[in-house]
Amino acid sequence: MQKQYSELIDAPLQLVFQCITDEQHLPRLWNEQEAKIDFRNNRDFHDPVGSKFHQKISNLVEFDGEVLAYNPPREFGIGIDVAGLRGMAFYELTEIDKRKTRLDFNLEFFDAAPEKHALLQNSWSLFEQAIERVLKAVKTTSESIKII
């Protein structure tokens, strides 16, 4: 199952990328709820590809992940495992002009086990609500940061 979402953001490309990848912004993306990332191996801040982590957002969502792509300021991708459902999530950013960015979010779950596929279809609306909330929060957070 694959889905793409887009958001136009009135903020520079670099700033939007920072809002997606910088841990300090994570709580704002989840409405100030507790959001915690535990890295499972050493990570290189200049090239985090291969970094494995466990993320917990309040008591709502918990998943394991691995950074698959990190190409600042245009692409950030992770592999995810949510309750046994495996997939990938990629953020792709395009500069519209110096103060406007298009964010495309691509989510794909590819676990083909019939029971997991049925679970995914039954819970897809919850995933969509969470994704739309996070993309709006990326927009709000990016647009609220003052550029010095």
Residue pairs with C-beta under 8 A, 6 or more apart in sequence:
1 108
1 109
1 117
1 120
1 121
1 124
2 106
2 107
2 108
2 109
3 106
3 107
3 108
3 128
4 104
4 105
4 106
4 107
5 104
5 105
5 107
5 131
5 132
5 135
6 102
6 103
6 104
6 105
7 102
7 103
7 105
7 135
7 136
7 138
7 139
8 96
8 100
8 101
8 102
8 103
8 139
9 16
9 100
9 101
9 102
9 103
9 138
9 139
9 142
9 143
10 99
10 100
10 143
11 99
11 100
11 101
11 142
11 143
11 145
12 95
12 98
12 99
12 101
12 147
13 73
13 74
13 93
13 94
13 95
13 101
14 72
14 73
15 142
15 145
15 147
16 73
16 93
16 101
16 103
16 138
16 142
17 72
17 73
17 74
17 76
17 93
18 25
18 73
19 25
19 29
19 138
19 141
19 142
19 145
20 76
20 91
20 103
20 138
21 70
21 72
21 76
23 37
25 141
26 35
26 37
27 33
27 34
27 35
28 137
28 140
28 141
29 35
29 134
29 137
29 138
29 141
30 57
30 58
30 134
30 137
31 133
31 137
33 57
33 58
33 60
34 56
34 57
34 58
35 55
35 56
35 57
35 58
36 55
36 56
36 57
37 53
37 54
37 55
38 53
38 54
38 55
39 51
39 52
39 53
40 52
40 53
40 54
41 50
41 51
41 52
42 51
43 51
43 67
44 51
47 70
48 67
48 70
49 67
49 68
49 69
49 70
50 66
50 67
51 66
51 67
52 64
52 65
52 66
53 64
53 65
53 66
53 67
54 62
54 63
54 64
54 65
55 61
55 62
55 63
55 64
55 65
56 62
60 130
61 82
61 130
62 82
63 80
63 81
63 82
63 83
64 80
64 81
65 78
65 79
65 80
65 81
66 78
66 79
67 76
67 77
67 78
68 77
68 78
68 79
68 88
68 90
69 75
69 76
69 77
69 90
70 76
70 77
73 93
74 92
74 93
74 94
75 90
75 91
75 92
75 93
76 90
76 91
77 88
77 89
77 90
77 91
78 88
78 89
78 90
79 86
79 87
79 88
80 86
80 87
80 88
80 89
81 87
83 119
84 111
84 116
85 109
85 111
85 116
85 119
85 120
86 109
86 110
86 111
87 107
87 108
87 109
87 110
87 111
88 106
88 107
88 108
88 110
89 105
89 106
89 107
90 105
90 106
91 103
91 104
91 105
92 103
92 104
92 105
92 106
93 101
93 102
93 103
93 104
94 101
94 102
94 104
95 101
96 102
101 142
103 135
103 138
103 139
105 131
105 135
107 127
107 131
109 120
111 117
111 120
